[in-house]
Every structure is written in structure tokens, then in C-alpha cells.
Amino acid sequence: MKAICFYFQIHQPFRLKHYRFFDIGNDHYYYDDFADDDIITRIAQRSYLPANQMLLDMIKENGKKFKVAFSISGTALEQLEQYVPEFIDSMKELAATGCVEFLSETYAHSLSSLYDPDEFVAQVKAHDAKIYQLFGQKPKVFRNTELIYDDDVASMVYAMGFKAAITADAKHVLGWRSPNFLYSSASAPKLKLLLKNGKLSDDISFRFSNPEWASYPLTADKYINWINELPQEEQLVNLFMNYDALGELQPRESGIFEFIKALPRFAAEHDIQFWTPSEVVSKFKPVAELAVPYPMSWTDEARDTSAWLGNTLQQEAVRKLYSIGERVRLCTDRRIKQDWNYLQASDHFFYMSTKHNDDGSVHSHYSPYDSPYTAFTNYMNVLSDFMTRVEEQYPASIDNEELNSLLLTIRNQEQEIEKLHREVEMMRNNIVQDTTGDFPIDEEPAPEPEPVKEEKPAPEKKKPAAKKPAAKKPAAKKPAAKKPAAKKPAAKKPAAKKA
């Protein structure tokens, strides 16, 4: 018996209008509403709405044995609520069948997992709250922007309580291994990994209507036979694609809807079932751990992050954006918070790519700009104005160094408070071990005198230190001998390779 997991993603960035240098400081509205309305409405009419109806019919016709998963960014949901509210209604109807699972992801479809862990966590929480508000589900499986994943991402995802994550089948990571198994993370062994089958997914997304493709035309029975002919031990096939592959990338006239609708009938003949990701995680066991020291993704031939961070333009834009992350989170202005989300969309940096050949043609196909340099200039004009607004909102008297020090102190204090709360709770439950010298609950006042006792000897210890200034001066001159230690940051350069 084999299982198929169908995943569809929807993300649509807010299109930036042509923002000129002389607009900076005068016009703080950055978006092309007409383009947004036109794009999202056209795609919804050609793809999303008919595809939703098709999936609903398939679930009813197959006795709820056909199941799918969706990954929809928070910003895409905002656009759909604004321009195509009927899509939200039809998605609620799908959710009510119990055969649709919603995945977690970043609210803004951002690169925050690579640059700003605090922002990453905040966006995931905001996204999941939006999913629960609209569809009544709390996501259990995580999918990062563009399936970006590495060991650090795995640790953060597991710490947030997720049971599993879906990512790409990058050959430089898998090697000889097949993506058609359930794996686990090397950095968080309890986090299970579902890997996209790139070939079978792209056969539908990109090659389905190509008459020059050797397997054209692709029929449902042929496709299911390919899956059935996989080695018996390979029991899981994850099919991940953009939702607009149904009706937009592959137009209705190509027969794409009829193809998808016929899949369950032929799958049943070979005892191939359709499961949700959560069902897979609960029924299958991981066969091995995957170590991913550097970020991988599902985009471009390299399956890395070079689609968004491959040149100096992209790196500079992303670095500038996330340099103000802490300040933005301290702001209370609703418009600034909203713009912050919209400016993080990974597509903005995708448009700045200077790749060539096949990868380059994909980037230029999706870009609304005539060149990556125009995309960079327009984005940086917008970002410059946005940064000025953020600085006006937050007191300019506090510089970045002071701000970072203050935020670090606050975070440390919060961690200490949480630690103390946990210790008190453990003592109340009589399960704390006597390894830290903690006092019993009824003796809690006892720690109070300790600071007083420490304060008395403190002045006495400082007096001898004050008497030896002359002896310590030579020691103060020793930084010259310690200079090699200052070179240690160079050893930390591998962390920068994540970019």
C-alpha cells in the first residue's frame, strides 16, 4: 500500500508601484492596488475557484477518501479577503469536509527564518492565528517559505511545537536516498520530515501540457502507474505545487482538471490512498535522520537560497530590511506593521535575481520589472522611505547599540522570570531535585538576606582593587597580547554562509 500527499501553496505579494526618489518622504503608500486586484482576481477566476469546486466534488464522490493540504500565506489571505471573498467562503466549505489540512508557514512568505529568529516565530504565530480564525484549524505540520530548510530551522520549528515539516528533495542533501520515505531531523530527532518528490510534482506543474515532452500526453492512469511501479518499500509520495498550476500555468483547455479528477479512481485500483500530512506522520516511522547544515529550497537547479540571496543586490536589500526588525516590533503604528509584512515577501528579492539560462527565464517570467536592477532600485526607494518612518516612530536618542543592549537585557530578564516560575511550579509539585540548592516553598523568604550579605563584602573586595591601580595598569596594557583573541569573529563566518 502506498500513500499520496497532495500539497498546494498560495502566496501572492503585494505589488509595489513605481516608487521614485522624489516620492520618498512625500508618499507613504507603496502598493499598486490596480495590479493586485487584477492579478489575484484573474488567477482566482481561472484557477482557485474552479479548483476548489473540483476538489469539493472529488471529496464527495470518493467518500471523503481524497484528501489535500494547503499552505496559504497570511498576506495572500488578506488579498483574497479583500478582492475575492468568495474564495474564502469556498475554502471554508472545503475545510468543513475534514479532508483538508492547513499547513503552518510565515505570515508574509518571508526569509525571516534565515535572518531574524524573533520575527520568524512572531510571523508563524500570526499566520496560525489567521488560519484558526478563518478555518478553525490549528496547523500541526510546518512548511517554510519556498520549502527553505536547514538544521537551524528544524530546531526553531520543533521548539514551536510542530510534529513535522515538509521540505525539498535536494540531491546534494539526499544523495542516493529517495524522497519517498519519512525522515527525521538530525538537529531535532523528534521532528519528522516529508520530502517533496520534485519530478512527479513538476510533471504536473510544468510539463503536463508541453507537447515536446517525451511523456506527453500525461493521463491519470499513466501517472498512477508510475507511482505504483516505485519500489515496494517506497510508500510515500509528496506532490507539492503552486495552486495556480491548475488552470493558470496549465490552462483548463489542457485537460488539467479532468486529469486531477481521475486520479482517485485509478489510485484505488492499485490500493494507493490519499492522506493528509498529519496522517502520514502518525502512521509512518522515519527511516533515517537528515543533516542539512546549509539552507536548501525547492527553487532553481541548485535547490539552495541563491534565488533570493545569490547576488550583492539581494543581499544588501535583505540585510537593510532586517536591520530594523527590532525597532519595527517595538512600534505600535498599524500601518508600519502592515508595511513591514508586505516588504518581507520573498518575491521582492526573487525579482532582483541576475541568474541566466533556465533559472533566469523563470525569474524573468514572474517579474513585473524590465531588469533586476530596476527591481532593486524600486525596492530600495520604498525601503528607504519605510526606514525613515520607523526611525521617526522610535526615539532617535537611542542608537542601535544601546537598543540592542536594552533588548538583550529585557530578553534575559524574561528568561529569568520564566525560569523562576518553572522552578516554583516544580517545587509545588514536589518533583524538583535537590541539585541547585533551592529552598523549600515555606522558606522562600530565606533568599532575601543573601543579596544583603553579598553587598557587605563587595565594598571590602573593591578596596584592595582600588589600592592596586598601579599594579593593574600594566595588565591593562596587555590588550596587545589579547588581540589574537579579537580575531575570533572570523571563525564565526560560516554562520554568514546561510545567506
N, C-alpha and C positions, 0 to 999 in steps of 0.2 A: 504494500500500500504506500502511495506517495501523496504528498500534500503540496498544494499550490497556495502561495500567499500573494494576493494582488494588492499593490500599493499605488495610490495616485497622489501626486503632490500638486498643490495650487499655491503659487505665490505671484504677486503682481506688485512691483514697486510703484510708488507714486512718481510719475514722470515730471522731471524738473523742466521748467520753462527756460528759455534762453535768457540767462541772467547776466547782464552786462556789468562791467566795472562801475559805471556811473549809477547803477541801481543800488549799490552797496550803501547802507545807511539810510536809504530813502524808501525802499520797498522790501518788506519783510515776508512777503508771500511768494514762495518759490515754485509753486506747482502749476502744471498745465492741466487744468480741470477738464478742458475740452478733450484733450488727448486721452486722459484717464477714462472719461466717460465713454468715449468712442471705442477704446481698446477692450475694456472689461465687458462692455455691453455686447460688442461683436463676438468676442470669444464665448461669452455665456450663451448667446443665441445659437451659435454654430456648434458648440461643444458641450459646455457644462450642463445646460438644461436638458437637452435630449439624452445626454449620457446618464444623468440622474434618473430620468424616466426609464431608460433601458435597464439600469441596474435594479430599479424597483420591480420591474416586470420579471427580471431574471430570478430575483429572490422569491417572488410569489410563485412562479412557475416551477421552481425546483424545490419547493417545500422548505425554504429557508436554508438549503444546503449550499447555496452560493454566498460567499462572504468576501468582503473587501475591507481595506484600510485606507484612511485618508490622512494626509498631512497638509494642513492649510494654515498658512502664517496668519498672525493677528492682523497685520496690515492688509492682507488680501481680504480677510473677513470684513474689515472696515469698508473697503471699496465695494464689496458685494452687497453689504447692508445699505450703502448709500445709493448705488447705481442699479443693482439687480436684486432687490429684496426678495423676489420670487425664488431665487436660488436658495436663499437661507431657508425658506419655507419647505422647498423640496428636499433639502438636506436633512431637515428635522424629521420629515416623513421617512427618509431612509434610516436615520438613526433609531427611530421607533421600532424598526423591524428586529433589532437585536443582532443583525448580521453585518453591522458596520462598526468598525473600531476607529477611533480618532487617536492619532499619534501626537506626542508632545514635540515641540520644537521651539526655536527662538521666536519671539513675537514679531520681530522686524526682519526675519530671514537674514540675520546679520552674521558677521565674523567675530562676534564678541568672545566666542569660546577660545580664540587664539590670542586675544589682546586684553581682555578685561573680564576676569572671572566674576567679579561682583555684578557687572552688567549682564553677563551671561545668565547667572542664577536669577536675577530680577526679571529678565525677559522670559525665561522659561516659566516662571511662576505666573507672570502676567498672561502669557499665552494659554496656560492650562486653565486659568480662571475664566478666560474668554470662551474656551471650549465648553466648560461646565455651564456657563451662563446660557450659551446658545443651545447646546445639545444634551446637557445633563450627564456628561461622561467625565470621569477623571482619568486622563491618559496614564497608562502604565508602561508603555514602550516609548522610547525616545528615538527621535530622528533629528540629527543636527542639520543645519543649513548645508545643502548640496552634499549630504552624507559625509561631511568632514568629520574625521575621527582620528584620534591617537590615544596613547595611554593616559595622557593628562585629562583629555576629555572624558575618558571612561571613568576615571576617579571622581570627577565632578558629577557626572551623571549618576553614578552609583550612590554618591553621598546625598543626592536629592531624592533617593528612594525608588529609582526606576529598576525594574527587573531585567530589562533587556534594551538593546539599541540595534538599529539597523544601519549598516554602512555598506561601502562598496567592495567589489571583488578585485581590488588592485593586484595585478600579477606580481609586482615587486614585493608584496607582503605575503600573498598566498603561496607563491612559488608553484610547486607541483600539486598542492592541495586543491580540492574542489570547493566552490562556494555553496554546494548543495548539501551542506551539513549545518548543524547548530554548533557554534563555537562559544568560548568564554573569553573574557578579557584577562590578559596577563597581569595587568595592574589592579584589577578588581575582579578576582576569580568568580565571584557570585553574579557578576553581570554577564548575561548571555548575549551573544552576537548573532544577528541574522544578516547574511550577506546577499546583496543583490546579484542575481545572475545577469550579467551585463549583456551577453549575446542574445539570450532569449527575450530579454526586455527590449533591446534595440531592434530585434526582428519585427516587433510590433510598432515601436515608436517611430523608427526612421526608415526601415526597409520595406514595410508592408506593401506600399503602392509603387515601388520602384521596378519598372519593367526590365531594367538591366540587371537586377539581382538574380543570381543563379537559381534561387528557390522560389522565384515569382511564378505564378501567384501563390500566396500563402493561404491555405484553407485550414479550418478548425481541426479537421481530422488529422491532417499532416502535422500540425503543430503539437497536438496531444500525443501523437505517435513519437515525436522527438523526445518528449518528456518521459513517456513510457519506456523508451529504449535506453534511458540512462541506466548506469549500473544499479543493481537492486538495492545496494546499501545507501545510495544517494536518494534519500527520501523527501528532501525539501527543496522546492524551487521558489525563490523570491523574485517576483516580477515587479519592478519599480519603474514608474514612468510619469511624465507630466500628464495631467488630466486632459490637457488640450490636444494630446495625441489622438484622442477620439473626436474626430470631427473638424479639427483645425490643422494640425500637422498632417494627419491622414484624413482627407476630406470625406464627407459622407458618401460621395459618389464612388469612392474606392471600395466600399463594402465593409468598412471597418466595424460598423455597428453590428452587421449580420455575423461577422467573424466572432466578435466577443460573445454575442448572444448564443452562438452554437457551441462554445467551449464546454459548458457543463454537461451537455448531452454526450459528447464523445469522451469526456473525462470519466463519466460514470461507467462507461463500457470497460474501462481499464482499472476500475476501483481507485481512481485518482480523485481526491477530495479537495475542497476549498476551505481553508482555515483562516482564522484571524491570527495576528502575531501572538496575542496572549495565549491562544490555544496551542500554538506551536511550542511556546516557552514552557507551558505546563505539561506537555505530552512527550517532548523530545529531550534527550540529555546531550550536553555538549560532548563532542568527540575529542577536542583539544583546545589549548589556550592559544590565543593570537597576541603576539607582542607587536605593537605599532609605535615605534619611538618617534616617528615624524608624521605629520598630518597627511592623510590621504583623502580623496574625494571621488565622486563618480564622474568628474568632468575632464574633458580633453584626454588625449592619448596617454599622458603621463600619470593621470589619476592622482595628482597632487593638488596643491593650492596655488599653482602658478597662474591659473585662470584669473585670479583676483589679486595676486601679490607677486607676479612674475617680473615686473619692471619697476624702475625707480619712481615713476609717476604714481603707480598704485600704492607702493609702499609709503610714499610721502603723504598721500591723501588719507590712508588708513591711520598712519601714525598721528597726524594732526587731529583727526576726528576723535580718536580715543584718548588723546592727551587731556581732553576736558571732561572726561567721563565723570570723575568725582564731583566736579563743580555742577554739572547738569543734575546729578542725583540730589544735590543739595538745593536746587532751585524749586520753587513752588509754582512757577508760571506754567499753566496748562499748555499754552502754545509752544513753549520751549520744549516741554516734554514730548509733545506730539512731533515736532520737527526733528527732535533727536532720534526718534524711532524711524521716521521716514528717511533720514540721511544715512542710516546704518545699513540699508538694504544692500546686499552683496552685488546686485546688478549694477550699481553705480560704478563699482570698481571693475566689473566684468567688461564694461564698455571701454575702459581705458587700456585693454589688452593690446599689445603690439605683436601678437603671435601671427604666424603666416601659415600657409598650406591649409590643410583641412581644418585644423583648430581655428585658424584665423578666419576662415569663411563662416564658421559657426558664430564666432563673436560678432562679426560684422552683420550677420543676418539679423541678430536680435537688437543691435544697437541703433538708436534713433539719431546718432551723430554721424557726421561725414568722416570723422577720424578720431582715434583715441586721444589725440591732443586737444581737440575741441571738447571732448567729454571731460577731460581733466580740467581744462580752463573753466568750463561752466560750473563744474562741481566745486572747485576751489573758490570761485567767486561767491557761491552760495554759502560755503562753509565759513569763509571769512566774515560774512555778514552775521552768520549764526554765532560765531565765537565772540563777536563784539557784543551781541545781545546777552550772551551768557555772562560775560565779564561785567556788564552793567548791572545784571541781576545780583551777582555775588560781590560782596565788598572787595574793592580793588586793593584795600590796605593789606590784605593777607596775600602774600605771594605763594607761588606753587610749593616751595619748600616748606613754608610754615603750614600751609593747608595739608600737605601730605603728612607732616608730623602730627598735626591735630587729629586727622582722620585715623592715623595709626594708633594714637593713644585711645581714641574712642573705641576702636575695634578691640583693642587689648582689654579695655575695661569691660566691654560687653562679654568677652570671652571669660574673664574672671568671674563676673556675676553669674553667668551660666554655669560655670564650674562649681561655684559655691552652692547654687541652687541644687545641682545634681548631688553634691556631697550631703547636703542636709536631707534630701529626699531619701538617699541611700541609708543614712543613719536612722531615719524614722522607720524604715522597713527592716532594720536590724540585719542588713546584709553587707554593711561596709566592713572591710578588713582593716585590722589594726596595723596598717603599714605606713600610714602618713602621720601618726600621732594625733589624729583628730580627737577632740574632746567629745564626751557623751553629750546628748542633747540637753540634759538637765544642767550641764556645766558650761553652756555656751558663753556665759558672761566671762569665763576664765580667760579667753584670748585677749580681752580688752586691756589688762595691765601690761601685756607683752610690749606693745608699742611704747609704753611709758618707760619700761625698763631699758629698751633699746635706745631711747632718746638720751638717757643719762650718761651712758658711757660714750655716746657719739661725740660730745664735745671734748671728752678726755682723749679720745683717739685722734681727734683732729689737732690737738695741741702739739703732740710730738711732730706731726706732719708739718705744722707751721714752723717748728724750730729747725727744720732741716731744709729750708728753701735752697740754701747754698749747695747742699749735697745733692739735691734733686735737679738742680739746673743742668749739670752735665747729662743727667738722664734724659732731660727734655731735649738735649741736642742730638739724641740718638735716632730721631726720625730718619736721618740719612741711612742708618743701618737697617731701618724697617721699610725703606722704600720698596724693596722687592716684594714685600707683602702687599703693597698697594697695587701690584700688578695682577693680583688675583682676579679682578673683574674679567681679564682676558680669558680665564678658564671657564667663565660663565657664558662665553659666546655661543655654545651650542644651543642655549635657550632661544637665541635670536633666530636660529635656523628654522624655527617654526613658522616664521613669517615667510 
